[in-house]
Amino acid sequence: MPIPTALKRLAGTASALALGAGLGLAPLPGEAPASAKTAYCTGVEKNRAVTAAKVIEVKQRSTLKADVYLCRKSGKRYIRDKGPYGARLGYAGTTANKREGDGKTPKGVFWMRNGFGTASNPGLRKSWTKVTRDHVWVDGKATKKGGYNTMQRKSKGYRGEALYQPKPYKYAQVIGYNEARTPGKGSAIFLHANTASMKTAGCVSMYESQLVTTMKWQSTTATQILIH
């Protein structure tokens, strides 16, 4: 017995809805859309030094490598907005007792500060310095009193790490480590682009595109970084 035209249309509609739902194209009538499972930054939540609404979590997974998660506070919890992104640590690993020249990335919670680079600001909503060959970061090579762990100029008598390095320092952001500027405790700790050798002397480095994403993600929100 032939199926009436109206029933054929109804059956066709039901089949299309079922197929769409199976492919994730559309929910069935009355069914709530599927949502991805929320991932939480549990390491951030456990650290009492974290107070910021946004946190860059650098989670060490080997001596030289780490995973980076961009974590945002939502209610009483921190959720993962983005990541994981691969990152590189100091060539000698990490330490909770950083010293000048030890090649280690300091562990702890620090504020993210201003940016600099050989290129123009890619979207960091903080002060940006476009560096020249005159810019240095005063480190253990300092020959002039004062200025340790700050950006200065060679033309004013300072010595330190040259900041005009188009590969790693095309884009860079200062990690607020040793802001008391205690001599010997370590200096020039940045979040920057990967070097050609994929090594750092104590910084955290990322692929350039992911670094820019991280900078833009911070927006105008005061942001901390957790290295652990």
URKAHU-V9803 format. One record per pair of residues at least 12 apart in sequence whose C-alpha atoms are under 10 Angstrom apart, sorted by the first residue. I is the first residue (numbers start at 1). J is the second residue. Records with the same first field share a line. If there is no record, write none. Layout:
I->J / J
This chain:
14->28 / 29
16->28
17->29
21->33 / 34
38->79 / 80 / 81
39->71 / 78 / 79 / 80 / 81 / 82
40->69 / 71 / 72 / 73 / 74 / 77 / 78 / 79 / 80 / 81
41->55 / 57 / 69 / 70 / 71 / 72 / 73 / 77 / 78 / 79 / 80 / 81
42->71 / 77 / 78 / 79 / 80
43->57 / 58 / 59 / 78 / 226 / 228
44->56 / 57 / 58 / 59 / 71 / 72 / 73 / 77 / 78 / 79 / 109 / 225 / 226 / 227 / 228
45->73 / 76 / 77 / 78 / 79
47->108 / 109 / 226 / 228
48->109
49->108 / 109 / 110 / 224 / 226
50->108 / 109 / 110 / 111 / 223 / 224 / 225 / 226
51->73 / 109 / 222 / 223 / 224
52->72 / 73 / 111 / 221 / 222 / 223 / 224 / 225
53->71 / 72 / 73 / 74 / 78 / 218 / 221 / 222 / 223 / 224
54->70 / 71 / 72 / 73 / 74 / 78 / 79 / 81 / 217 / 218 / 219 / 221 / 222 / 223 / 224 / 225
55->69 / 70 / 71 / 72 / 73 / 78 / 79 / 80 / 109 / 110 / 111 / 112 / 218 / 221 / 222 / 223 / 224 / 225 / 226
56->68 / 69 / 70 / 71 / 72 / 80 / 82 / 83 / 109 / 110 / 111 / 112 / 214 / 217 / 218 / 223 / 224 / 225 / 226 / 227
57->69 / 70 / 71 / 80 / 83 / 84 / 109 / 224 / 225 / 226 / 227 / 228
58->70 / 84 / 85 / 86 / 87 / 88 / 89 / 107 / 108 / 204 / 225 / 226 / 227 / 228
59->84 / 86 / 87 / 226 / 227 / 228
60->87 / 88 / 89 / 93 / 94 / 107 / 227 / 228
61->87 / 228
62->88 / 89 / 93 / 94
63->88 / 89 / 90 / 91 / 92 / 93 / 94 / 104
64->87 / 88 / 89 / 90 / 91 / 92 / 93 / 94 / 104 / 105 / 198 / 199 / 200 / 204
65->86 / 87 / 88 / 89 / 90 / 91 / 93 / 199 / 204 / 205
66->84 / 85 / 86 / 87 / 88 / 89 / 204 / 205 / 206 / 227 / 228
67->83 / 84 / 85 / 86 / 87 / 88 / 206
68->82 / 83 / 84 / 85 / 86 / 87 / 88 / 204 / 206 / 210 / 214 / 225 / 226 / 227
69->81 / 82 / 83 / 84 / 85 / 86 / 214 / 226
70->82 / 83 / 84 / 85 / 213 / 214 / 217 / 218 / 225
71->83 / 223 / 224 / 225
72->217 / 218 / 223
81->217
82->210 / 213 / 214 / 217
83->210 / 214
84->210
85->206 / 207 / 210 / 211 / 214
86->205 / 206 / 207 / 210
87->191 / 192 / 193 / 194 / 198 / 204 / 205 / 206 / 207 / 210 / 211
88->105 / 192 / 193 / 194 / 195 / 198 / 199 / 200 / 202 / 203 / 204 / 205 / 206 / 207
89->103 / 104 / 105 / 106 / 198 / 199 / 200 / 201 / 202 / 203 / 204 / 205 / 206 / 227
90->102 / 103 / 104 / 105 / 106 / 198 / 199 / 200 / 201 / 202 / 203 / 204 / 205
91->103 / 104 / 105 / 198 / 199 / 200 / 201 / 202 / 203
92->104 / 105 / 199 / 200 / 201 / 202
93->105 / 106 / 107 / 200 / 201 / 202
94->106 / 107 / 202 / 203 / 227 / 228
95->107 / 108 / 202 / 227 / 228
96->108 / 227 / 228
97->185 / 186
98->177 / 178 / 184 / 185 / 186 / 187 / 202
99->183 / 184 / 185 / 186 / 187 / 202
100->139 / 140 / 183 / 184 / 185 / 186 / 187 / 188 / 201 / 202
101->139 / 140 / 184 / 185 / 186 / 187 / 201 / 202
102->185 / 186 / 201 / 202
103->186 / 199 / 200 / 201 / 202 / 203
104->186 / 189 / 200 / 201 / 202 / 203
105->186 / 189 / 190 / 200 / 201 / 202 / 203 / 204 / 227 / 228
106->177 / 178 / 186 / 189 / 202 / 203 / 204 / 226 / 227 / 228
107->177 / 225 / 226 / 227 / 228
108->177 / 225 / 226 / 227 / 228
109->175 / 176 / 177 / 224 / 225 / 226 / 227 / 228
110->175 / 176 / 177 / 178 / 179 / 223 / 224 / 225 / 226 / 227
111->174 / 175 / 176 / 177 / 179 / 222 / 223 / 224 / 225 / 226
112->126 / 173 / 174 / 175 / 176 / 177 / 190 / 191 / 215 / 218 / 222 / 223 / 224 / 225
113->126 / 127 / 128 / 173 / 174 / 175 / 176 / 177 / 190 / 222 / 223 / 224
114->126 / 127 / 128 / 129 / 172 / 173 / 174 / 175 / 176
115->127 / 128 / 129 / 130 / 169 / 171 / 172 / 173 / 174 / 175 / 190 / 191 / 192 / 215
116->128 / 129 / 130 / 131 / 151 / 163 / 164 / 169 / 170 / 171 / 172 / 173 / 174 / 190 / 192
117->129 / 130 / 131 / 132 / 163 / 164 / 165 / 166 / 167 / 168 / 169 / 170 / 171 / 172 / 173 / 192
118->130 / 131 / 132 / 133 / 163 / 164 / 165 / 166 / 167 / 168 / 169 / 170 / 171 / 172
119->131 / 132 / 164 / 166 / 169 / 170 / 171 / 172
120->170 / 171
121->170 / 171 / 172 / 212 / 215
122->170 / 171 / 211 / 212 / 213 / 215 / 216
123->212 / 213 / 214 / 215 / 216 / 217 / 218 / 219
124->171 / 172 / 173 / 212 / 213 / 214 / 215 / 216 / 217 / 218 / 219 / 220
125->215 / 216 / 217 / 218 / 219 / 220 / 221
126->173 / 215 / 218 / 219 / 220 / 221 / 222
128->171 / 172 / 173
129->151 / 172
130->163 / 164 / 170 / 171
131->151 / 153 / 162 / 163 / 164 / 165 / 166 / 169 / 170
132->153 / 162 / 163 / 164 / 165
133->153 / 154 / 162 / 163 / 164 / 165
134->152 / 153 / 154 / 155 / 156 / 158 / 159 / 162 / 163 / 164
135->151 / 152 / 153 / 154 / 155 / 156 / 158 / 159 / 160 / 161 / 162 / 163 / 164
136->149 / 150 / 151 / 152 / 153 / 154 / 155 / 158 / 159 / 160 / 161 / 162 / 163 / 164 / 188
137->149 / 150 / 151 / 152 / 153 / 154 / 158 / 159 / 160 / 161 / 162 / 163 / 187 / 188 / 189
138->150 / 151 / 152 / 153 / 154 / 158 / 159 / 160 / 161 / 162 / 187 / 188
139->151 / 158 / 159 / 160 / 161 / 181 / 183 / 184 / 186 / 187 / 188
140->159 / 160 / 161 / 183 / 184 / 185 / 186 / 187
141->158 / 159 / 160 / 161
142->157 / 158 / 159 / 160 / 161 / 183
143->157 / 158 / 159 / 160
144->156 / 157 / 158 / 159
145->157 / 158
146->158 / 181 / 183
147->159 / 181
148->160 / 178 / 179 / 180 / 181 / 182 / 183 / 184 / 186 / 187 / 188
149->176 / 177 / 178 / 179 / 180 / 181 / 182 / 183 / 184 / 185 / 186 / 187 / 188 / 189
150->174 / 179 / 181 / 187 / 188
151->163 / 188
160->187 / 188
161->187 / 188
163->188
165->195
166->193 / 195
167->192 / 193 / 194 / 195 / 196 / 208
168->191 / 192 / 193 / 194 / 195 / 196 / 198 / 200 / 205 / 206 / 207 / 208
169->190 / 191 / 192 / 193 / 194 / 195 / 208
170->192 / 193 / 208
171->191 / 192 / 193 / 208 / 211 / 212 / 215
172->190 / 191 / 192 / 193 / 205 / 208 / 211 / 212 / 215
173->189 / 190 / 191 / 192 / 193 / 211 / 215
174->188 / 189 / 190 / 191 / 192 / 203
175->187 / 188 / 189 / 190 / 191 / 192 / 203 / 204 / 224 / 225
176->188 / 189 / 190 / 224 / 225
177->189 / 190
186->202
187->202 / 203
188->201 / 202 / 203
189->201 / 202 / 203 / 204
190->202 / 203 / 204 / 205
191->203 / 204 / 205 / 206 / 211 / 214 / 215 / 225
192->204 / 205 / 206 / 207 / 208 / 211 / 212
193->205 / 206 / 207 / 208 / 209 / 210 / 211 / 212
194->206 / 207 / 208 / 211
195->207 / 208
204->227
